[in-house]
Amino acid sequence: MDVSNAQWVKSSYSGSNGGNCVEVTAATGVIAVRDSKDPDGPKLLFTPAEWNTFLHNLKSGGR
C-alpha cells in the first residue's frame, strides 16, 4: 500500500520529546503507523478492526 502522500497525524502524547513520536494515517481499508524519526522507513498496517482492537487494549491496560 502506498501511503507516501498520506496526511500523517502525530500522537497527542508525543509532546516535546525531541521527535520520538508515533504517526498514524488512515487510507481506504487500512490504518498505517510509522516512526516519525524514520518517515521513509517501514510502516505497520492494520485493518480498521485490528486497529480498534489495538486501541481498546491500550485503553484497558491489555485486559
Residue pairs with C-beta under 8 A, 6 or more apart in sequence:
1 27
1 30
1 32
1 45
3 25
3 27
3 32
3 43
6 25
6 27
6 32
7 25
8 23
8 24
8 25
8 34
8 36
8 39
9 23
9 24
9 25
10 21
10 22
10 23
10 36
11 21
11 22
11 23
11 24
14 20
14 21
14 22
14 36
19 36
19 37
20 36
20 37
21 35
21 36
21 37
22 33
22 34
22 35
22 36
23 33
23 34
23 35
23 36
23 39
24 31
24 32
24 33
25 31
25 32
26 32
29 47
29 48
30 45
30 46
30 47
30 48
31 45
31 46
31 47
31 48
31 50
31 51
32 43
32 44
32 45
32 46
33 43
33 44
33 46
34 41
34 42
34 43
34 44
35 41
46 54
57 63
